[in-house]
Amino acid sequence: MSEPVFPPLLTGHPVQGGEDPFQRAQAMAALGCDAGTVVYNIQADRLRVAIVFAPEVSLQDAMAMLPLCSVGFQNALGALAPPEVAVHLDWDGPIRVNGATCGVFHVAASTNAPDDEPDWLIVGWELALLQTSDAPGENPDITALYDEGCAEVTAPQLVESWSRHTLTWLNRWQEDGNASLHAEWMGLLRGVGEPYGDKGVFLGTDERFGMLIRDGSDTHLVPLTELLENG
């Protein structure tokens, strides 16, 4: 299998076997690796990828990298998959293909303090390529990419396309701020206007991509920093 080719400013770092790119990227970032390092693990049944950022803004603003990478993923898979394949995102990380869970996004940073500037921030994602369950039909809400009409999409292709789309969105974000990214992300989010568990109704997100939930007459904000998986 050929390795992905990355655009300028991004550097690929493959890992093998059962090693988790998300964990490896955190370790590399803590040791001072370059921003733009993309750690990835391509296996027969799943694909895992993580990218290192070195934000020059506060953590609460740097968290925009999570929706940015998510939109980059949707754009990438949307460009490679057949037109009838629907790709959507959940606010808290899951990736949905044709309505079923197919993967998930993760995020970690060197700090949990919203006003601090993190030394590094990692966004990782994983995607099921093949279902390994003996009876996949028993879980209709869980799927894999190749079960959804995407057998022609190779893992290296998807990593390459995601890296290019993510870099394009990063440039737009640096020039325009959150506005265009927010509009794109809101169009891809699942469940807006619907109940979010027993917490209330998911109204959408604020300008920093935090979740707005209406519970009776009260509206609560859940910031993206709540999704951090640090340590």
C-alpha positions as CSV (number, residue, x, y, z in Angstrom):
1,M,0.0,0.0,0.0
2,S,1.3,3.4,-0.9
3,E,1.9,6.0,1.8
4,P,-0.1,9.3,1.8
5,V,1.6,12.3,0.2
6,F,1.2,15.5,2.3
7,P,1.0,19.1,1.1
8,P,3.7,21.6,2.1
9,L,3.7,22.5,5.8
10,L,2.5,19.1,6.8
11,T,4.8,16.1,7.5
12,G,3.6,12.5,7.7
13,H,4.8,10.2,10.5
14,P,3.4,6.6,10.1
15,V,3.1,4.2,13.1
16,Q,2.4,0.5,12.9
17,G,0.6,-2.3,14.6
18,G,-1.7,-1.3,17.5
19,E,0.0,2.0,18.2
20,D,-2.4,4.9,18.7
21,P,-1.5,8.0,16.6
22,F,-3.4,10.2,19.0
23,Q,-1.3,9.1,21.9
24,R,1.9,9.2,19.9
25,A,1.2,12.7,18.7
26,Q,0.7,13.9,22.2
27,A,4.1,12.4,23.2
28,M,5.8,13.9,20.2
29,A,4.3,17.3,20.8
30,A,5.4,17.3,24.5
31,L,8.9,16.7,23.2
32,G,8.7,19.6,20.8
33,C,7.9,18.2,17.4
34,D,7.0,20.6,14.6
35,A,3.5,21.8,14.1
36,G,1.9,20.2,11.1
37,T,3.2,16.7,12.1
38,V,0.5,14.2,11.0
39,V,0.8,10.8,12.7
40,Y,-1.2,8.0,11.1
41,N,-1.9,4.3,11.3
42,I,-3.4,2.5,8.4
43,Q,-4.8,-0.9,9.1
44,A,-7.0,-3.2,7.1
45,D,-10.1,-2.5,9.2
46,R,-9.5,1.0,10.5
47,L,-7.7,4.3,9.9
48,R,-6.4,6.5,12.7
49,V,-4.9,10.0,12.2
50,A,-3.7,12.8,14.5
51,I,-2.3,16.3,13.7
52,V,-0.2,18.5,15.9
53,F,-1.0,22.2,16.2
54,A,1.1,24.9,17.9
55,P,-1.6,27.6,18.6
56,E,-0.6,31.2,19.1
57,V,-4.0,32.0,20.6
58,S,-5.8,31.0,23.9
59,L,-7.0,27.5,24.3
60,Q,-10.7,28.6,24.0
61,D,-9.9,30.0,20.6
62,A,-7.5,27.2,19.5
63,M,-10.4,24.7,20.1
64,A,-11.6,25.9,16.7
65,M,-9.1,23.3,15.3
66,L,-11.6,20.5,16.3
67,P,-14.5,21.7,14.0
68,L,-11.9,22.8,11.4
69,C,-10.4,19.3,11.1
70,S,-14.0,17.8,11.2
71,V,-15.1,20.0,8.3
72,G,-11.9,19.1,6.5
73,F,-12.8,15.4,7.0
74,Q,-16.3,15.8,5.7
75,N,-15.1,17.8,2.7
76,A,-12.5,15.2,2.0
77,L,-14.8,12.1,2.2
78,G,-17.5,14.0,0.4
79,A,-15.1,14.6,-2.5
80,L,-14.0,10.9,-2.7
81,A,-17.3,9.1,-1.9
82,P,-20.2,8.5,-4.3
83,P,-22.6,11.5,-4.3
84,E,-25.4,9.6,-2.5
85,V,-23.2,9.0,0.6
86,A,-24.1,11.5,3.4
87,V,-21.4,12.5,5.8
88,H,-22.4,14.4,9.0
89,L,-20.8,15.3,12.3
90,D,-21.9,15.2,16.0
91,W,-20.9,18.1,18.2
92,D,-19.1,15.9,20.6
93,G,-17.0,14.0,18.0
94,P,-18.8,11.1,16.3
95,I,-18.6,10.9,12.5
96,R,-21.8,9.7,10.8
97,V,-21.9,8.1,7.4
98,N,-25.5,7.6,6.1
99,G,-26.7,8.3,9.6
100,A,-24.7,5.6,11.4
101,T,-21.6,6.0,13.5
102,C,-18.5,5.3,11.5
103,G,-15.8,7.0,13.5
104,V,-15.0,9.7,16.0
105,F,-12.8,12.8,16.6
106,H,-10.7,13.4,19.7
107,V,-8.9,16.5,21.0
108,A,-6.2,17.1,23.6
109,A,-4.0,20.0,24.6
110,S,-1.1,20.8,26.9
111,T,-3.5,22.8,29.2
112,N,-7.1,22.8,30.3
113,A,-7.2,26.5,31.2
114,P,-9.4,28.3,28.6
115,D,-7.4,31.6,28.8
116,D,-4.0,30.0,28.5
117,E,-2.1,29.7,25.3
118,P,-1.4,25.9,24.9
119,D,2.1,24.7,23.9
120,W,0.4,22.2,21.6
121,L,-3.1,21.0,20.6
122,I,-3.8,17.6,19.0
123,V,-6.8,16.7,16.9
124,G,-7.2,13.0,16.1
125,W,-9.8,10.9,14.3
126,E,-10.4,7.3,13.7
127,L,-12.6,5.7,11.1
128,A,-13.9,2.1,10.7
129,L,-13.1,0.8,7.2
130,L,-14.4,-2.7,7.7
131,Q,-16.8,-4.1,10.4
132,T,-15.2,-6.9,12.4
133,S,-18.3,-7.9,14.3
134,D,-19.6,-11.4,13.6
135,A,-23.1,-10.0,13.2
136,P,-22.9,-6.4,12.0
137,G,-26.6,-6.2,11.3
138,E,-27.3,-6.4,15.0
139,N,-26.0,-2.8,15.4
140,P,-27.6,-0.8,12.6
141,D,-26.4,2.5,14.3
142,I,-22.8,1.4,13.8
143,T,-21.2,1.1,10.3
144,A,-17.9,1.0,8.5
145,L,-16.9,3.0,5.4
146,Y,-16.7,0.1,3.0
147,D,-20.2,-1.0,4.0
148,E,-21.6,2.4,2.8
149,G,-20.7,2.2,-0.8
150,C,-17.2,3.6,-0.4
151,A,-15.1,0.6,-1.3
152,E,-13.2,2.6,-3.9
153,V,-11.9,5.1,-1.3
154,T,-8.5,4.0,-0.1
155,A,-7.1,5.0,3.2
156,P,-4.0,6.8,1.8
157,Q,-6.4,8.8,-0.5
158,L,-8.6,9.8,2.4
159,V,-5.6,10.9,4.5
160,E,-4.2,13.0,1.7
161,S,-7.5,14.6,0.8
162,W,-8.2,15.3,4.5
163,S,-4.8,17.0,4.9
164,R,-5.3,19.2,1.9
165,H,-8.9,20.2,2.9
166,T,-7.8,20.9,6.5
167,L,-4.9,23.0,5.4
168,T,-7.3,25.0,3.1
169,W,-9.7,25.6,6.0
170,L,-6.8,26.5,8.3
171,N,-5.7,29.3,5.9
172,R,-9.3,30.5,5.7
173,W,-9.6,30.5,9.5
174,Q,-6.4,32.5,9.8
175,E,-7.7,35.1,7.3
176,D,-11.3,35.2,8.2
177,G,-11.7,34.0,11.8
178,N,-14.5,31.7,12.8
179,A,-17.4,33.0,10.7
180,S,-17.1,30.9,7.5
181,L,-16.0,27.8,9.4
182,H,-18.9,28.2,11.8
183,A,-21.4,28.4,8.9
184,E,-19.9,25.3,7.2
185,W,-19.9,23.3,10.4
186,M,-23.4,24.2,11.4
187,G,-24.6,22.9,8.1
188,L,-23.0,19.5,8.9
189,L,-24.0,19.1,12.5
190,R,-26.5,16.5,13.4
191,G,-29.3,17.0,15.9
192,V,-29.7,20.8,15.9
193,G,-33.2,21.5,17.1
194,E,-33.6,18.1,18.7
195,P,-33.3,16.8,22.3
196,Y,-29.7,16.2,23.5
197,G,-30.2,13.3,25.8
198,D,-32.0,14.5,28.9
199,K,-30.2,17.8,29.1
200,G,-32.5,19.8,26.9
201,V,-32.8,20.9,23.2
202,F,-29.6,21.4,21.2
203,L,-30.1,24.9,19.8
204,G,-26.8,25.2,17.8
205,T,-23.4,26.6,18.8
206,D,-22.1,30.0,19.8
207,E,-19.3,31.9,18.0
208,R,-16.7,29.7,19.6
209,F,-18.5,26.5,18.6
210,G,-19.8,25.8,22.1
211,M,-23.0,23.9,22.4
212,L,-26.1,25.8,23.3
213,I,-28.7,23.8,25.1
214,R,-32.2,25.0,26.1
215,D,-33.6,23.5,29.3
216,G,-37.0,24.9,29.8
217,S,-36.6,28.7,30.0
218,D,-32.8,28.4,30.6
219,T,-30.1,28.2,28.0
220,H,-26.8,26.6,28.9
221,L,-23.4,26.8,27.1
222,V,-21.1,23.7,27.0
223,P,-17.7,25.0,25.7
224,L,-15.6,22.8,23.3
225,T,-13.0,22.6,26.0
226,E,-15.3,20.1,27.7
227,L,-14.3,17.6,25.0
228,L,-10.6,17.7,25.9
229,E,-9.1,14.2,26.6
230,N,-6.0,15.3,28.5
231,G,-4.2,12.7,30.4
